[in-house]
Amino acid sequence: MSGTLDQAIIDRAVAYHGSLCPGLAVGIQAARLALREVGRAGEDNRVVAVAETDICAVDAIQSLVGTTMGNRNLVIHDWGKNAFTFFRASDGKAVRIAGRPAWASDYQTLRMRVHSGRAAPEEVARFRQANAAEVERILAMAPEELYEVQEVDAAPPATSKVDGWTTCAACGEVVMETRARARRGQTLCVPCFEQALAAGPRHRRRPEAMAGV
């Protein structure tokens, strides 16, 4: 992809995310490729995205491509992979945009050391200075240098729908019917259902088992 990165694109992502960091910069580059391949999501262009990470890059996807959690056309699998798949409904086109190993730099090593709490004060100061340089480095690259784009033969994942509502028999709170769980004749929300499973069956001790206690 040739051409200078439009500052308006960066500004839009920063306004959504709140700051400009390397993670967001990586997402901006992925979003540029997604816009080229499937276009921006909207009423006349149904696009579903699957992110294989939950890092800052996802906010760039939401703000620039328009696939968001609230619109129910973004699915996040927290697999820790710098990869995104986009599905366009109009023609069934699907592309996976996956990070190339070569995009990493020495900055990543320093970042990991700082976040681990083992960095010396001078390393922390150097990290703060390197942060801006890393953003500049990423945004100066062509998106194809960071990512590999490959068409895939796959169907988009099913996304959630808001249907009816019901009440959890345990906590009494309202829950979507599509998210409710049934257990022993009762309708439960997910937290109460999981709590019930963790508690397991409760058995009373038989009288003979109490003898001699």
C-alpha angles and dihedrals in degrees: 000000000000130000136065118293109256111242089218089066091053092046092052093052093045092050089054097043100036100232142031113250134154091262092056091045090055089050092050090057092048090049091053090058092045091052090051094049104038107003130231117316116249145131091292095039116049109201127172121196130199117199119197092201139044098216127123090279089077091067090057089053092050096047099041106031094034097229105133140168091242092054089049093231096107122078120188123205107184095216095136093241124134093229138115133188123203127198123196115203099202096069104004094249114161127183132182116212108198128180118250116232090233094068093077119096141184086276089074092058091051091046093054091050093051094047091049090060093237097105121114118237091257090053091052090052091048090049092056090052092045093051094074091043091052091051090051092048093051096046092047091059125087110254089239089063089060101036142036115219118208130171112232133200102229141117121243116260120257110262126209123269131201106236126148130339132230138176126255110240092214107045099017094230125137116257135178111262090229090059099041121106129212120226126168093339095312131110112229137180116240097261092049091044092052091045090052091050092049092050091053126195116330114219126189115227113251116245092246090055088058094057114119094013 
